Amino acid sequence: MFLEAPGCAVELVKYHEPLDESAVGVGNNGIGAHHFAFEADDIDVWHNRVVNAGAAVTSEPADFGITPRFYCKDSKENIVELLEAK
């Protein structure tokens, strides 16, 4: 389900498998994966800010044909995606 409102969007996905803790440690695009995503004006500036803040950055900024983005983890080990607004 994709919910949109002015200035934000939420995508809700229900995975039917795995049903247990085996989803922990799954890659960003694996079954059972979950993460938050935020748009940023300048992805390189935000990458430097996150690195300098000491967060666990799990990827360098990369463009996968849509928009540049990178991944990091918050203090609770949730995956956070920052992507450049276009």
PyMOL commands that set and color helices and strands:
alter all, ss='L'
color gray80, all
select helices_A, chain A and resi 21-23+43-52
alter helices_A, ss='H'
color red, helices_A
select strands_A, chain A and resi 2-5+8-11+35-40+56-57+62-63+68-73+79-84
alter strands_A, ss='S'
color yellow, strands_A
deselect
rebuild
show_as cartoon
